[in-house]
Amino acid sequence: MKPFAAVFFIVEFLLLFPLWAQEGDSALELEAITVTGTRTEKRLADTPVVTEVITAEEIENSNADTLTDILDDYGLMYTSGPMGDYIQLQGMGEGRVLYLIDGRRVTGRIAQRLNGETLPLGNVERIEIVRGPQSALYGSDGIGGVINIITKKPDGDVSLSVSLTNRFLLAYDDPDTPYKADPFLDFNPLREQTAMVKAGFPLAALRNNLTLEGSRGDFYYAEKEATSILPEYKRGKAGFDSAFNPGDASEVRLGGAFMLLRSDDKTNTAGSLERRDYLRANGYAETDFTPLENGNLTLRLYDDYYQRDKDTYSALIDTWFRGDNHEEENLVAAEALGVYDGVEDFIFTLGLEGAYNRMDKYNLRNDGTLASLNKQAVFVQAENFAEGVYSLIGGLRLERNSMFGLAAAPKLSAMYHLSKEFRVLGGAGLGYRAPSFNDLYVTMDETVVSGHPTVLGNEDLKPEYALGFNAALEYSAEKRFAQLNVYYTELSNEIAYADTGAKTSKNAVIYKNENVFRSFRTGVDGEAKITLFEHGFVSAGYSYLYAYDRSEEEKLHIQPAHTAKTKAGADFKGAGIHTYLQGRWFSPLDPSDPDYDNARLILDFYFSAAIGGHIKIRLSVDNITGETDPLGPITAQTFSLGIQYSL
């Protein structure tokens, strides 16, 4: 598909889809309750911030096991591996997209990438994706936007769900070699399994949710079993949430999540050469109460911990060595959020935050000391609001960082309903990202392999700043929805790798983090969804990105310029059947680079059916086209079969 063809297709779809759709009961797309874009609960239809909501039903029907899988399905992830997931919003990635769990920050980035396997996906109620600078609400890292994972709240009902999924892969066919693998040469019918248990139960005055998950995967080898392109791994997750009401106008919630992962990597037929252990743990306690008749106050305390270790194997003496390759990061934060709506048509929000962040890492600082910082912030927001008519929000955040001093981030957002079906929305805001501990303090690592670049920290780095604009037009009617979003972001003091001209003793190039002068991102996102007849549905989306480095006066090839996605299926809820076929198309990253000379098309298929009132079976095939591009899946077709039992 040529770029102009993709543009023509999406424009035609946006213009003509209302004529194809059949009448239904209600427009459900904008009824979802959101909290991320304004820090207050409201209908998506009244939120003046460009927001996408991935619901629990969509997650359930995706056959995904991790947040990584979900974001990949929605075209937001480009690579995933031991270094974490590369997610981008509006051309921003590499630490410029903020991850939250119920509004709480997540630690443990590797090379500014975050692994999306933090908590059991069965405990996720929805995922809210907010585009554009959000530093006025959340502080550092929210330049490109925010991904907020909203967990399921305990309701006191008794429930139980047990599921098991098995995946297998055919032999790997490397497109860069003439050798063609026999599809069943390396066939393993039990390559990967995931089991999950979800339970809800009351205990005295407590309402509780418990989620347990375990996964394992075998090695997956390249052609002729030369090396493993997927590691062997074992992963366990647990999540627990509890709530109770000490009074009629108050609620207390507490809980946490835990993840432990062991991954053997860089493996050939002689055995594994590296082993990585990951540990994530977070806990929280919060309470809501109403000290005023029209006011609500939320108090929260939470802790998020991350640890990673890498072992190496010596075949000479058949021994694993841990050495000093260890890192851990911990974040402790306290927050207070007050919301007052006692003035007609106005909502006032005031927030106070304090946090302490520390990191210990084997190659952090030459003197081996810990890196730490503390920060305090206050943000204020006022919204003039009339449901179903308009919303106007102004906000400001002031944040003191013990390393970088005071930062201010204002924002302005507005929304107006042109009619019952059409609304316009947009806004402008200042975003910023404080350099991470790795950006500042990483020193020489002599364990790096030959030819692999080394990146050094720079204690003279300054924070990045961004000025971003978004404008969107939305259409929502009975069972049909469309959105067209245009954005522009100027990024200053951009942190990037600069070649020092030196090499290590192992001939590895040495880079150093530096502040580049300025760059910008601009583009457009379009999406449309319709319900066909009584049970069918179709959706399509298209994105265009243009990125330019003002300091070097050249175009940036950081993500594909053109991406498109489409999905078609049927949902027979009475019969318990749900099925769809979805496709994602990406243009070459850099047409001048021979390694990226082809666009890629990825097709996925999903089918589920209910048997009786308690059993559900699921069947899926991912990457039907078998694409193995460096930016896409590194494996060909993945076949999954799952079964779920629910009370």
Steps between C-alpha positions, in 0.01 A plus 500: 500500500646838396484794745255696285279191478495470878407868530223466243363190673476656843353829373238311302421288804462802728265668254282208397475268797184666648314392185596135549417458867168376631306666779563370854405572857767743617844642430717304739844618388484828694326370812815362660602673823850649482725648767841539341459813291345718773568313831122499552247237392289594201350359183738478208251713307564787744879466524680783316816291452568260212452162670468139387353237732574128466225326694506178704285333233752590230783366716305179565438454127863565403645178641788714633704407806689824563467875454762464227265277300212747533703805395642305208147420379417872511806596295684679782792260542781460251755276672510288814783310662733482801541879487125547538224621271541790261165683514431825318223758509493780246861427402623503859660198663814410694384623842270772370183295556395469865377164633257498790307236694188664646684831479813366672841513332689185398879481541769289332569627150786345302644733235183707555282201415257338741396137507121468486477186714445676831167359617255222403296613200196325646489774765472781242165677463609728216799681354475875441735647239525880513684676220702820523700664784361409844773643725255754642327208674771238543840670479807359330487251208152593376618676183341269246210388717394261775407131508298438816404143595178502704459189716174332597353621829372241749118495502440241773349238268617139498661414167752254360664469160770253395667506158778315321660598169749302291706640213719336240718623213613349175865503396663839452563606140772765481424725200869599475620147419426265206425217743128425528399339824267204505189631683499193724877465542496679836133448577426510874132461593572621856730796437327743739225473763322753719265419788295759688262494796276796587287504812274752672378441854385685812672451836324667794477866398762462225431470128787317330643418157780246453676424171770237453684433175781268391672472162781297352663483158754273329788616283415588141793454264601670179571300187699178548478563878797740483377741768184558699297800385252464787618420853391231737316665786292445812278780630268531797264785588265575786264789565282571801259788561275555799251771598266581787280788612570628853212747459218594266708766325844339493686205352841346567685301232827311526687237304795430278651289222805281461685366195802265485657408166800286409611510136785300341629687197770482231464124479636256242499123488793496744293674767405841637760774532298758696224491757295795621288520814237773536298588807224759526293576807264783585263575784258777578249629753250777429180643634215719371277708723284812476603764754270751327150457360623554143860403547697176480849432635722207398815410694746247359830339600678253273832327439629360169812279492696353209804269491699344216798262508697348214701180535757372252599140434849355471502183291860436604406428863124451449409777747268801509648831620295790633785746541405862558238528225219609730259792506202602706277803516245604760239777502301605807231763450219669691216693335196703601232594247206726578204558267230761568186548285294724729498787248249457216661384174849495653732228628814598693788258558801538727775240530809463719772241438829397656733221386837344573675305223825303530706268278785259565678363192826323426619762248342807658759759609869424533493519880227234526260721697124499464320755287196662656271797469192640665230716354195691614221630281175692512250522216180696464226465243172676431234367263195681371273216396151426372424134429441432133575862404853620572803480727784748554796407721800700613769350718850555634753276671801622697758232580823525696762240411798469734730464196351747252317760707156638419297414190163643397259334257177677397225356282175608337238260362160562347209303357174604337210292366407636157197273505389179665732302273795735442744656741833681467774487760857605537760651720853623554744420774860503611664163565835416651721201577769507765807291407493155656769357727629299205515811281707676765725247666566183295876435477715274285396133489798289398282189477346628177557273202715604208327736260208574734482877570554638849298802617637715781302724732539874518449683829468833315176401326203734519131398494319471168210735432219471248220727385219295352170569325211264425175556312239233430160457340277213620178351371293265715156366423316173545766231462739710297794712601782692329783724614758708316786636712771744385806573715821704505775484765823698529765324710794697647813377680435157354719234662671284237815294451806689369803318356809586706738370233655255747479122539529257788775242535258253337454727196153618602401854395454738795200730497403762758161644589474861385230767470423547130371845407146437376273278290128474427230241431180560311238274355144377487312202647166385362269224622149378422277224641161379386254222578373323190150357510435336837821316588782612267756773563774669301769748607789669325773744592783689335793701640754725335813626678760755390799556729778752434829567678549876498856475633620283209243632250393153394196275520488259792426133427392395849171326422322406177352806330181315402309244704155357440282249680168336429278251677187313396301241688176388655368483856212262566456561872191284524694202368822598678699528176753775426735502202708749303783545253728799550785642297776751569707658225824695553701691243880464486681679780752657262450443125869579438614215727516165314432315825154657511403474135157346545184603673352233722149368542409304814172307515348345815195276539295435814202279579325422830186306584310434822402144584218480747493776756849466646756388239659708227750384239735733310697451180736755343767523233737797523711629212331292231713666232820381670671842500841495674613859456745656752221739603231235520452151638818291499297183466262379232153363575412445866210262570312520831229285654343591831221390731335697779262397775296757693242469773 
